[in-house]
Structures are given as structure tokens and as C-alpha cells.
């Protein structure tokens, strides 16, 4: 199924961007090259809007489909992609106290990051 999608009109992020590198990894993991792109945009909103026309396909994080207002008329295809391995970080402002909620979130995020990932 994955190879069949290469014939479609794709709207994808620009080559060299962080999101595009994740997409390239996903395509390669499925044994295909990055598809010929009809539209290149960094904007997730633009990709969703073009996707909603029914004339394009794209690759999005699962979280982009969680909000009903953003996905009216959009259907996720059952394509297996490897999980992206993207570094994450926490940034705080110098000389600014963290709220208890922010501190709790940071502590929880660090704990999750230390826990080995389970295969789903």
C-alpha cells in the first residue's frame, strides 16, 4: 500500500527541515524514496487545508488528527510508519521562577524520558 501512495500528489515539508527528515526516514523504512512533491510548505495548517480538498496526501503526526475541527473530511490511512526519534528539550527563562505546575511537568517529563520505551 505504501508504494501505491507514491503516485499521488503529495504536499510535504521542505527538504532539510526537521519534519522532512522524519518523513524521509519513514519512507526509507518502507523501502521507497521520498515522493515527488506537488506542494512544499512548512505550514501544518496549509498541509491540512490542501489535504481536506481530497487532491493531496501528506504525512502528519497522529496528534494532528485528534481535534475534530482540524480533520473534517480527512481520513487517516492505515500505513505503518516507524516512530520518529527526535531530540526534545526543556527551555526555561533566566532569572525567572518556575511555577509549581511547570516544575511538576518538567520532573514528570524527565522521568518519562528516563523510562525505557515499550514496544506497542
N, C-alpha and C positions, 0 to 999 in steps of 0.2 A: 504494500500500500504506500509506503513512504516514497519509493521511486516514482510511483504514478503521480504524486503531487508535484514533482519537478516540472511537469508540463503546464502547470497552472501559472497564472500571473501573480507574482509574489510582491509584497510590499514589506521591505526589511530595513533594519537599521543600517547606517553606513558602515562599509568595511573598515576595520580598525577600531571601531568602538567596542566598549566592554560587552555590550549586549550582542553585537555581531560575533564576537569571539566565542561566546556561549553557543550561539546558533551554529557557527562553523563546526564546533566540537560535536554538537548534536547530529548534524548532517553526516560528518565523517564517521561517527559511531554507528550510523545506519548504512555505511558503505557507499555514500553518494557525496558528490561535490556540492558546494554552496550553489543554490539555484540561480539562474539568470533572474535578475531583479527588475521588475517593471517600474517600481517606485521606491526610492530610497528616502527615508526620513527617520530622524531621531525621536520624533514625537509619537509616544504611545497613543495619544488621542487621535492623531491623524491616521495611524495604522488601524485603530479600531473603527474609525469612520469609513475608511476605504473598505475594510473587511465587511462592514454592515451592508455595503452595496451589493454584495454577492458576486463581485467580479474579481476578488482577490483572495489570497490566502496569506497568512503571516504566522509567525511564531511569537507567542506571548507567555509570560509566566501564568501559572494557574490562578494566581491571585487576581489577575486582570478580569477573570470571568466570574468572580464572586459577587459582584454588585449588579443586580438586575438592570438598573438604569443604563449601565455601560454595555450590556450584552443583548439588548433586544434584537432578536432575529439572528443572533450569532450562535453557531453550533460548534462545540469543540469536537475535533476528530479524535478517535481513539488511537493515537500514534504514540508509541513508546519512545521517550527520549531519555537520555541519561540525566541524572541530576547534575545541575551546574555546581561547580566548585569555585565560588567567587569569594575572595577575601572580604571580610567585613571588619569594621572598626567602630569605636565609640569616640566621639569628639566632645570635649567639654570646653567651655569658655574659661579663659584665665581669670582669676580673681573673682569668680562667681560661684556662690554656694549652690550645691545641688539640693533639690527638694527631696524629702524622704521617698517620694514615689519614684523619682528619677534614680536615686541610689538603689532602691529595690529592683528596678528594672535592670540596671547595669549589673548588679550582683546575680540576678537570675540569668541574664544573657551570658555572663561569664561561666556560670555553672553549666548551662546548656552546651556551650562551646567546648567545655572540658569533657563532656559525656560522649563516649563513642557512639557514632550514628548506627542505628539499627536498620537493617535492610527491610524494606516494605514489600 
